[in-house]
């Protein structure tokens, strides 16, 4: 599974997702791109998932029209110490996730 870490997520999270093919927005040189365009770029570049903490994304975008899985970690911070607490729940449910859907992940 090819995952893009949104700008609002620390790049340190990539280390904890080593079983996936993970890229950051910075690595892709997509800094500052708005969500709608970012989702289109994800699809055009073969990404399966956009991982974010931006809860507004699921309300601002028409997720159904994009062949992309949107995952929102329900965190108020991008600190790695906080984000890793969501990974057990994320990794347990990732195989059930479907494109054109969004998922809000809570701590286990």
N, C-alpha and C positions, 0 to 999 in steps of 0.2 A: 504494500500500500504506500502510495506517494502522498506525503503530508506537507502542507505549507504552514509554518508558524507565522501567525499574524504579527505585525509590528508591535502590538501591545503585549506580547508574550516575550519574556526573556529568552534569548538564544541559548541559555544554559539548559533549557528543557530538552533540547535536542539530544544531549548525552543520555538522558533517561528513556529515550524512545529509540534505542539502537536497533530494535527488531524491525523498524520501519525505515523507509527511505524518506528522510526529513530534510527540508530546506527552510531557510528563513527568508523573510521578505528582503532583508539586506543582501543575502547571497544572490538572490534573483535580480537585484538592483531595481526593486519595485517600491522603494520607500516613497511614502507620501501619496500613493495611488488610492483613490476612494474605493469603498467596498464593492460597488457594482462592477467597476472595471477590474478590480482585483479578482473577483470571482470569475470573470470572463477569461482573464489571463491564466488563472488556475486550470480551467477547462482546456484552453488552447495549448497548454504545456503539459498535459497529461496528469495533473494532480487529481487525486481521489478525494482529498479532504482539506478543508481550511480549519485550523485549530486556533481559537481565539478566546479572549475573556470579555470581548465586546458584546454585552447582552443586547445592545440596541440593534445589532446586525440582523437578528432574526425578525425584528419588527420593521426594519427599514427596507429590506430587500425581499423580492419575490423569490423565495428559495426554490419553489416548485419548478421554475423555468430553467434552473441551472442543474446540470448533471454533476453535482458536487455534494459531498457530505459536509455539513457545517456543524462543528462541535464547539460548544461554548462551555468552558470550565467556569463554574459559578463562583468565581473568586473576585474579591475586591482589590487584589494586588497582583502584581506580576513577579513577586519575589519567589525565587526558586523553592525556598523552604515551604511556602504555601502551595505552590502549584504541584509539587510532587505528591501531595496528599490526595490529589484527584486522580492520579495515575492508576491505582488499583481498580477503581470504578470504570475508568476509561478503557483500560485494557481488557476488562471482563466483558464489556458490552460492544467493543469495536467490531467484532465479527458479525454482529446482528445489524449493524448500521447500513442504511441504504442511501444511495445517491438521491438528490433532490429532496432531502429531508434535513432537518436541523435537530440537534440533541443538546440538552442542557445537562451537564454532568455535575453531580454533587460529590462530596467527599464520601468515601466508603464508611 
